[in-house]
């Protein structure tokens, strides 16, 4: 309660303080080299879980990758050197809205061409979004091969953040990842095959790059390649605590398929930040976190000096490996850890109540500090409501199992969406946006063309593919207030799955949620339009619905997709294209994969573009690209 009162008082002076204080921004530079590596008996240190037979994509030989840290107002410059002879790369900064810098979002085939093997690109942008975020690859499934890491953005002028920092004595990152022993290319091949081959369950679960593949413990399994020094002490990571102090844990779900529940033996957690939004403190015994979500929690080291397990358990799938990390108090025994004994308790995998309890108690502390808060008080008649139903379908032509949004399966364009939209809007005789025709694309309707009782098995007419396929989008006009209803339905096998949806280029307010079929006539009465949580990734629970509201205040092309990588590559998503006529001309490097698709060499081309905000720097440096269209997810 002390924290809450302090923040409420701070809100009264935040605007005055921001006007009075001027902080000199700086340029923060990172050079990241991506290298394919494989653990071997000669160098088992690369293995995160004792298994030696796994190709990894490592940045600066770190796993997870290096942490990006900066302040609001800084310019960040990342030089990405691709030393892989086979991988194409694009780098997305998940949670950074790139306001006014639409060519820097790092989504391959949406805002840029991917860089080719053995090539380099530079991202340079201004930072405006404080909080706990993360970066990752945005081509096919390569983020799940190790190409990801944390982002921590501080705001020296935020009184809310200053007062929060006074409460804790130290901080640590908790990076979560489900870990498969087949690399992303092999798993993707199965998803794009007929008959369909599902990726199945991960072999281990990693926290801060450490985990245990259980068959490698003890005598192992014949034919299995395991590190000789495999043990709990060597494989599991630790976070250091000192008795009597309070710590901020920044928990990042870099998972590719599973949501998890995170708990610390003998310790409660107080949730204080959600994806850059400081919230009213909420105490939990354990925390549900879905793919791509982030939370900051405060933990008080108020127990006896000892080692305490923090663990994960799977949510909304029947089984998955357990993740472990050791909370090590100063003065606790150094070695001989075991996975036996008293472990934290977790809810059953299928029960929804823990998630509902958490999400119904996440309240933005100071909504007026955000310049888009007016969407909460918008005239209902001026709000554009879009209802998206995500279904599975079997494509008769390709024989593939796909996901759709309102009967449209997302496929990847040959020309990045932002270029196609810009060129279409700028063409002679083009109709005014949003009536402009973007060649080679499919418009996703605002309502599903086929409806049914969404708690029942999907209709055969929808389950057998009857929609469109293609690079898909919904047109928005700058300034529009959008209310997006996400409706969950059963997959073709009758199982309702959880989905976690991420919107690029924006944060949004989660104004409502429930179960069953969303009722347009009555369900809006339960909305929280006062202090809902503001975030960029939202969980859609099995057989449920969730409503988000945001302002289309960032002209460009912004991906919206399920963050479960397998679902994304199967077509679950689309792009919001906002007022492309207001964009400045794209940097030449954005066209690189089109103009240089068969050109070799290493000529670097540099272009600066201010896009729609003249005072924000946006720099793209690219080399000659190899290959044509590259997969977005």
C-alpha positions in Angstrom: 0.0 0.0 0.0 2.9 2.3 0.6 4.0 2.0 -3.0 0.5 2.6 -4.2 0.1 5.8 -2.2 3.5 7.1 -3.3 2.7 6.5 -7.0 -0.7 8.2 -6.7 1.0 11.3 -5.3 3.7 11.1 -7.9 1.0 11.2 -10.6 0.1 14.8 -9.5 3.6 16.1 -10.3 4.5 13.9 -13.3 3.5 16.3 -15.9 5.2 19.3 -14.2 8.4 17.3 -13.7 8.5 16.2 -17.3 8.2 19.8 -18.5 10.8 21.0 -16.0 13.4 18.3 -16.6 15.6 18.0 -19.6 17.8 15.0 -19.9 20.5 14.8 -22.4 19.9 11.8 -24.7 22.8 9.7 -25.9 23.5 7.2 -28.6 23.8 3.6 -27.3 25.6 1.3 -29.7 25.6 -2.5 -29.9 27.4 -4.8 -32.3 25.8 -8.2 -32.4 27.3 -11.1 -34.3 25.1 -14.0 -35.0 26.9 -17.3 -35.4 25.5 -20.9 -35.8 27.0 -23.1 -33.0 26.6 -26.6 -31.9 27.6 -28.1 -28.6 29.9 -31.1 -28.8 31.7 -33.5 -26.4 34.8 -31.3 -26.8 32.8 -28.1 -25.9 29.7 -29.0 -23.9 29.5 -25.5 -22.4 27.3 -24.4 -25.3 24.5 -26.9 -24.4 21.8 -25.3 -22.3 20.3 -28.6 -21.1 23.1 -31.2 -21.3 22.0 -32.4 -24.8 24.8 -32.0 -27.3 23.0 -32.6 -30.6 21.4 -29.2 -31.3 22.2 -26.4 -33.7 21.9 -23.0 -32.1 21.9 -19.4 -33.4 23.9 -17.4 -30.8 24.4 -13.7 -30.7 27.9 -12.8 -29.3 28.0 -16.5 -28.2 25.5 -15.7 -25.5 22.3 -17.6 -24.6 19.9 -15.9 -24.2 21.3 -13.1 -26.2 22.8 -9.9 -24.8 20.6 -7.4 -22.9 19.8 -4.2 -24.7 19.6 -1.3 -22.2 18.8 2.4 -22.9 16.8 5.3 -21.6 13.7 6.9 -23.1 15.0 9.6 -25.5 18.2 7.7 -26.4 19.1 6.7 -29.9 19.9 3.0 -30.1 22.2 1.7 -32.9 22.4 -2.1 -33.4 24.8 -3.5 -36.0 23.7 -7.0 -36.7 26.4 -9.1 -38.4 25.1 -12.3 -39.9 27.8 -15.0 -39.9 25.4 -17.8 -40.8 25.9 -19.2 -44.4 22.2 -20.2 -44.5 20.1 -17.9 -42.3 18.2 -14.8 -43.4 17.7 -12.3 -40.5 15.3 -9.6 -39.4 15.4 -8.1 -35.9 12.2 -7.1 -34.1 12.2 -5.1 -30.9 9.2 -6.5 -29.2 7.4 -3.8 -27.1 9.1 -0.8 -28.8 6.4 0.9 -30.8 8.8 2.6 -33.2 6.5 5.7 -33.1 7.1 7.6 -36.4 9.8 5.1 -37.5 7.8 2.5 -39.4 10.6 1.1 -41.4 12.5 0.0 -38.3 10.1 -2.5 -36.8 12.1 -5.5 -38.0 9.3 -7.7 -39.3 10.5 -9.4 -42.4 8.1 -9.0 -45.4 6.1 -6.5 -43.5 8.4 -3.6 -42.8 11.6 -4.7 -44.5 13.5 -7.3 -46.4 15.5 -9.7 -44.3 19.3 -9.5 -44.6 20.9 -12.5 -46.4 23.5 -14.9 -45.2 26.9 -13.5 -44.4 25.6 -9.9 -44.6 25.1 -7.0 -42.2 22.4 -4.5 -41.4 22.1 -1.6 -38.9 19.1 -0.5 -37.0 19.1 3.0 -35.6 16.1 4.4 -33.8 14.9 6.7 -31.0 13.4 5.0 -28.0 10.1 6.1 -26.4 8.8 3.0 -24.6 10.0 2.3 -21.1 9.7 -1.1 -19.5 10.6 -4.7 -19.8 10.7 -5.9 -23.4 12.7 -8.2 -25.6 14.3 -8.5 -29.0 14.1 -11.5 -31.3 14.4 -12.8 -34.9 11.4 -12.3 -37.1 12.0 -14.7 -39.9 10.3 -18.1 -39.8 11.2 -19.9 -36.5 14.7 -18.7 -35.9 13.9 -16.8 -32.7 13.3 -20.2 -31.1 16.8 -21.4 -32.0 18.4 -18.9 -29.6 18.1 -15.6 -31.6 16.5 -13.5 -28.8 17.3 -11.6 -25.6 16.0 -9.0 -23.1 15.4 -5.2 -23.6 15.3 -3.0 -20.5 14.3 0.7 -21.2 14.3 3.2 -18.3 12.7 6.6 -18.1 14.7 8.9 -15.9 11.9 11.5 -16.0 9.2 9.2 -14.8 8.3 9.9 -11.2 6.4 6.6 -11.1 9.5 4.7 -12.1 11.7 6.7 -9.7 9.5 5.8 -6.8 9.3 2.2 -7.8 13.1 2.0 -7.9 13.3 3.3 -4.3 11.4 0.2 -3.1 13.8 -2.5 -4.4 17.5 -3.1 -3.8 18.4 -5.0 -6.9 17.0 -6.6 -10.0 17.4 -9.6 -12.2 16.0 -10.9 -15.5 14.1 -14.2 -15.7 14.1 -15.3 -19.3 11.8 -18.2 -20.1 12.0 -20.5 -23.1 10.7 -23.9 -24.2 13.6 -25.8 -25.9 13.3 -28.3 -28.7 16.1 -30.5 -29.9 15.0 -30.2 -33.5 15.9 -26.8 -34.9 13.3 -24.4 -36.3 13.8 -25.4 -40.0 13.0 -29.0 -39.3 10.0 -28.2 -37.2 8.7 -25.8 -39.9 9.1 -28.5 -42.5 6.6 -30.7 -40.6 4.1 -27.8 -40.3 4.2 -27.2 -44.0 3.8 -30.9 -44.9 0.9 -33.1 -46.0 0.3 -35.1 -44.0 0.7 -32.6 -41.2 3.5 -33.2 -38.6 2.9 -31.3 -35.3 6.0 -30.0 -33.4 5.0 -31.8 -30.3 6.3 -31.0 -26.8 9.6 -29.4 -26.1 12.4 -31.6 -24.7 13.3 -29.2 -21.9 12.4 -25.8 -20.4 15.1 -23.2 -19.9 15.3 -20.3 -17.5 18.1 -17.8 -18.2 19.5 -20.3 -20.7 19.7 -23.2 -18.2 17.7 -26.4 -17.9 17.8 -30.2 -17.7 17.0 -32.7 -20.4 16.1 -35.4 -17.9 17.4 -38.4 -19.9 20.9 -37.0 -19.5 20.8 -37.3 -15.8 21.9 -40.6 -14.3 22.8 -43.3 -16.7 21.2 -41.6 -19.7 19.8 -43.4 -22.8 21.7 -45.4 -25.3 22.4 -43.4 -28.4 21.8 -40.1 -26.7 24.6 -37.5 -26.8 24.9 -35.9 -23.4 27.5 -33.7 -21.7 29.8 -35.7 -19.4 29.5 -33.1 -16.7 25.7 -33.0 -16.7 24.4 -32.3 -13.2 21.8 -30.0 -11.6 24.6 -27.8 -10.2 26.1 -27.4 -13.7 23.0 -27.0 -15.8 20.6 -24.9 -13.6 21.2 -21.2 -13.3 21.0 -19.1 -10.1 19.8 -15.7 -9.0 21.5 -14.2 -6.0 19.5 -12.8 -3.1 20.6 -11.3 0.2 18.3 -11.7 3.2 16.3 -8.7 4.1 16.4 -7.1 0.6 13.8 -6.7 -2.0 14.4 -7.6 -5.7 12.7 -6.7 -8.9 12.4 -9.7 -11.2 11.8 -8.9 -14.9 10.1 -12.0 -16.2 10.1 -12.4 -20.0 8.3 -15.2 -21.8 10.5 -16.0 -24.8 8.5 -19.2 -25.2 7.5 -20.4 -28.6 4.4 -22.5 -27.8 3.5 -22.9 -24.1 2.2 -20.6 -21.5 3.6 -21.3 -18.0 2.9 -20.6 -14.4 6.0 -19.3 -12.5 6.4 -19.6 -8.7 9.1 -19.3 -6.1 9.3 -21.7 -3.2 8.2 -20.0 0.0 7.9 -16.5 -1.5 5.1 -14.3 -2.7 5.5 -11.9 -5.6 4.0 -8.4 -6.1 3.2 -7.6 -9.7 4.2 -3.9 -10.4 4.8 -3.6 -14.1 3.2 -5.1 -17.2 5.0 -4.6 -20.5 6.0 -1.0 -19.7 2.9 -0.1 -17.7 3.3 0.5 -14.0 0.2 -1.0 -12.3 -1.4 -1.0 -8.9 0.6 -3.6 -6.9 -1.0 -7.0 -6.9 0.3 -9.8 -4.7 0.3 -13.4 -6.1 1.6 -16.7 -4.9 2.3 -17.7 -8.6 2.1 -16.0 -11.9 0.6 -17.1 -15.2 2.6 -15.7 -18.2 1.9 -16.5 -21.9 4.3 -16.4 -24.9 5.8 -13.0 -25.5 4.3 -11.4 -22.3 6.5 -9.7 -19.7 6.0 -8.8 -16.0 8.0 -7.2 -13.3 7.5 -8.6 -9.8 8.9 -7.5 -6.4 10.1 -10.3 -4.2 11.3 -9.8 -0.6 14.1 -12.0 0.6 12.4 -12.7 4.0 13.1 -16.4 4.4 15.9 -18.3 6.1 19.3 -18.3 4.3 19.0 -21.3 1.9 18.5 -22.2 -1.7 14.9 -22.0 -3.0 13.6 -23.4 -6.2 11.7 -21.2 -8.6 9.9 -23.4 -11.2 7.5 -23.3 -14.1 4.6 -25.6 -14.9 2.7 -25.7 -18.2 -0.6 -23.9 -18.8 -3.3 -24.8 -21.4 -1.4 -27.8 -22.8 -1.5 -31.2 -21.2 2.2 -31.6 -20.6 5.6 -29.8 -20.9 8.9 -30.0 -19.1 9.4 -28.2 -15.9 11.7 -25.2 -15.7 14.1 -24.6 -12.8 16.2 -21.7 -11.4 17.8 -21.5 -8.0 17.1 -18.5 -5.8 20.3 -18.5 -3.8 20.5 -16.5 -0.6 23.9 -15.1 0.3 25.5 -17.7 2.6 23.5 -20.7 1.3 25.3 -24.0 0.4 27.2 -23.8 -2.9 26.6 -27.2 -4.4 24.7 -30.5 -4.3 21.4 -29.3 -5.5 18.7 -31.8 -6.3 15.3 -31.7 -8.0 13.7 -33.6 -5.1 12.0 -32.2 -2.1 9.6 -29.4 -1.5 9.0 -27.6 -4.8 6.6 -24.7 -5.5 3.0 -25.5 -6.1 1.3 -24.7 -9.4 -2.3 -24.8 -10.7 -3.5 -27.6 -12.9 -2.8 -27.1 -16.6 -6.4 -26.7 -17.7 -7.9 -24.5 -15.0 -8.5 -20.9 -16.2 -9.3 -19.3 -12.8 -5.6 -18.3 -11.9 -5.3 -16.4 -15.2 -8.6 -14.8 -14.8 -7.8 -13.7 -11.2 -4.5 -12.2 -12.4 -5.8 -10.4 -15.4 -8.8 -9.0 -13.7 -6.6 -7.4 -11.1 -4.2 -5.6 -13.4 -5.0 -1.9 -13.3 -2.9 0.9 -14.8 -1.6 3.1 -12.0 -1.7 6.4 -13.8 -3.7 6.2 -17.1 -3.5 9.9 -17.7 0.3 9.6 -18.2 -0.4 8.0 -21.6 -1.2 10.2 -24.6 -3.7 7.6 -26.0 -5.8 7.4 -22.8 -8.6 9.3 -24.6 -9.6 6.0 -26.4 -11.2 4.9 -23.1 -13.6 7.8 -23.2 -14.3 7.8 -26.9 -17.9 8.1 -28.1 -19.1 4.6 -28.7 -20.5 5.6 -32.1 -17.0 6.7 -33.2 -15.3 3.4 -32.2 -14.6 1.0 -35.0 -15.3 -2.5 -33.7 -13.6 -5.4 -35.4 -14.3 -9.0 -34.5 -11.7 -11.6 -35.3 -12.4 -15.3 -35.2 -9.3 -17.5 -35.5 -10.1 -20.9 -36.9 -8.3 -23.9 -38.4 -8.9 -25.0 -41.9 -7.7 -27.6 -44.4 -6.7 -26.1 -47.7 -7.9 -28.4 -50.4 -5.4 -27.1 -52.9 -2.3 -27.4 -50.9 -3.5 -30.2 -48.6 -2.0 -28.2 -45.7 -3.5 -27.5 -42.3 -3.7 -23.8 -41.7 -5.0 -21.2 -39.3 -7.2 -18.3 -40.5 -8.4 -15.0 -39.2 -12.0 -14.4 -40.4 -11.5 -17.1 -43.0 -8.3 -15.5 -44.4 -5.0 -17.4 -44.1 -2.0 -15.1 -43.9 0.8 -15.8 -46.4 3.9 -13.8 -47.0 4.3 -11.3 -49.9 7.1 -10.9 -52.4 7.1 -7.2 -51.7 7.1 -6.0 -48.0 3.6 -4.9 -47.1 4.7 -1.3 -46.2 6.2 -0.9 -49.7 3.2 -2.3 -51.4 0.9 0.0 -49.4 3.2 3.1 -50.0 3.4 2.5 -53.7 -0.3 1.9 -54.0 -1.2 5.1 -52.2 1.3 7.1 -54.2 0.2 5.8 -57.6 -1.4 8.1 -60.1 -5.1 7.9 -59.9 -5.1 5.9 -56.7 -8.3 6.1 -54.6 -8.1 7.8 -51.2 -7.1 5.6 -48.3 -8.7 3.4 -47.0 -10.2 2.6 -50.4 -6.9 2.3 -52.1 -6.3 -1.1 -53.8 -3.1 -2.7 -52.7 -2.2 -5.2 -55.5 -1.5 -8.8 -54.5 -3.2 -8.6 -51.1 -6.3 -9.7 -49.4 -8.4 -7.5 -47.1 -9.5 -9.2 -43.9 -13.2 -8.4 -43.2 -14.2 -6.6 -40.0 -16.6 -9.5 -39.1 -16.2 -13.3 -39.7 -18.1 -14.2 -42.9 -19.3 -17.5 -41.3 -20.6 -17.7 -37.7 -21.7 -20.5 -35.5 -21.9 -21.4 -31.8 -18.2 -20.8 -31.0 -18.2 -23.1 -28.0 -19.1 -26.0 -30.3 -16.9 -27.8 -32.8 -16.1 -25.8 -35.9 -18.6 -26.0 -38.7 -17.5 -28.3 -41.6 -18.1 -25.4 -44.0 -15.4 -23.4 -42.2 -13.2 -26.3 -41.3 -12.8 -27.2 -44.9 -11.0 -24.3 -46.4 -13.4 -21.8 -48.0 -11.7 -18.5 -47.5 -8.9 -16.4 -49.1 -5.2 -16.8 -48.8 -2.6 -14.1 -49.3 -0.7 -11.2 -47.7 -3.6 -10.0 -45.6 -4.4 -6.7 -43.9 -7.0 -4.5 -42.4 -6.9 -0.8 -43.5 -6.9 1.9 -40.7 -7.0 5.7 -40.9 -4.8 7.7 -38.6 -6.7 8.7 -35.5 -9.2 5.9 -35.6 -10.1 4.3 -32.3 -10.2 0.6 -32.8 -11.9 -1.9 -30.6 -10.7 -5.4 -31.5 -12.6 -8.4 -30.2 -10.6 -11.7 -30.3 -12.9 -14.7 -30.3 -11.5 -18.2 -29.4 -12.9 -21.3 -31.0 -12.0 -25.0 -31.1 -9.4 -26.4 -33.4 -10.4 -29.0 -36.0 -9.6 -31.7 -33.5 -12.2 -30.2 -31.1 -9.6 -28.9 -28.7 -9.8 -25.2 -27.7 -6.3 -23.8 -27.5 -4.9 -20.7 -25.8 -3.5 -18.0 -28.1 -1.3 -15.1 -27.3 -1.7 -12.1 -29.6 0.9 -9.3 -30.2 0.4 -6.0 -31.9 3.4 -4.3 -33.4 3.7 -0.5 -33.4 1.2 0.1 -30.6 0.2 -0.6 -27.0 -3.4 -1.3 -26.3 -5.8 -1.3 -23.4 -7.4 -4.6 -22.4 -10.9 -3.4 -21.7 -12.9 -6.7 -21.4 -12.8 -10.5 -21.4 -15.1 -13.4 -20.8 -16.1 -16.9 -21.9 -18.5 -18.2 -24.6 -19.5 -16.1 -27.6 -19.0 -12.4 -27.4 -22.3 -10.6 -27.3 -22.2 -7.2 -29.0 -25.4 -6.1 -27.3 -24.5 -6.7 -23.7 -20.8 -7.6 -23.1 -19.6 -4.1 -23.5 -21.4 -3.3 -20.2 -18.7 -5.1 -18.3 -15.8 -3.1 -19.9 -13.2 -1.4 -17.6 -12.9 2.0 -19.3 -11.3 3.7 -16.2 -7.9 2.0 -15.6 -7.5 -1.1 -17.7 -4.0 -2.5 -18.1 -2.1 -1.2 -21.1 0.2 -3.7 -22.8 1.1 -5.1 -26.3 0.5 -8.9 -25.9 -2.7 -10.4 -24.7 -3.8 -13.9 -23.8 -6.9 -15.4 -25.5 -8.1 -18.2 -23.2 -9.7 -21.4 -24.4 -13.4 -20.8 -25.4 -13.0 -17.2 -24.3 -13.0 -13.7 -25.8 -10.9 -10.7 -25.1 -11.4 -7.0 -26.2 -8.5 -4.6 -26.7 -8.8 -0.9 -27.6 -6.1 1.2 -29.3 -5.6 4.4 -31.4 -4.3 4.1 -34.9 -1.7 6.8 -34.2 1.3 5.3 -36.0 1.1 5.4 -39.8 2.8 2.3 -41.3 2.3 -1.5 -41.6 2.1 -3.3 -38.3 1.9 -7.0 -37.9 -0.8 -8.5 -35.6 -0.3 -12.2 -34.9 -0.4 -15.1 -32.5 3.0 -15.3 -30.8 3.0 -19.1 -30.8 5.5 -19.5 -33.6 3.9 -22.7 -35.0 0.5 -20.9 -35.2 2.1 -17.8 -36.9 3.8 -19.8 -39.6 0.5 -21.6 -40.2 -1.1 -18.3 -41.1 -2.6 -17.0 -37.8 -2.3 -13.2 -38.2 -2.6 -10.2 -40.5 -1.3 -6.7 -40.9 -2.8 -3.4 -39.9 -2.0 -0.8 -42.5 -2.5 2.8 -41.3 -2.6 5.8 -43.6 0.3 4.9 -45.9 -0.2 8.1 -47.8 1.4 9.9 -44.8 4.6 8.0 -45.0 7.8 9.5 -46.3 9.5 7.5 -49.1 11.0 4.2 -47.9 14.7 4.0 -47.4 16.3 2.3 -50.5 17.6 -0.5 -48.3 14.0 -1.5 -47.7 13.8 -2.6 -51.3 17.1 -4.5 -51.2 15.8 -8.0 -51.5 13.9 -6.9 -54.6 16.6 -5.0 -56.4 19.5 -7.3 -55.5 17.9 -10.7 -55.3 20.6 -12.4 -57.4 23.5 -10.0 -56.7 26.4 -11.1 -54.6 28.9 -8.9 -52.8 29.0 -6.7 -49.7 28.2 -3.2 -50.9 26.6 -1.3 -48.0 23.9 1.3 -48.7 22.9 3.8 -46.1 19.7 5.8 -46.0 18.1 8.0 -43.4 14.4 8.6 -43.2 12.4 10.6 -40.7 9.2 9.0 -41.7 6.2 10.9 -40.3 8.0 12.5 -37.4 10.8 14.8 -38.7 12.7 14.9 -35.4 13.0 11.1 -35.0 16.0 9.5 -36.7 15.4 6.2 -38.6 18.4 4.6 -40.2 18.5 1.4 -42.2 21.8 0.1 -43.4 21.7 -2.9 -45.7 23.9 -4.9 -48.0 23.0 -6.7 -51.2 20.3 -9.3 -50.2 20.2 -12.8 -51.4 16.9 -14.6 -52.2 13.5 -13.3 -53.1 10.6 -13.2 -50.7 11.5 -14.3 -47.2 9.1 -15.7 -44.7 7.8 -13.2 -42.1 7.4 -15.7 -39.3 
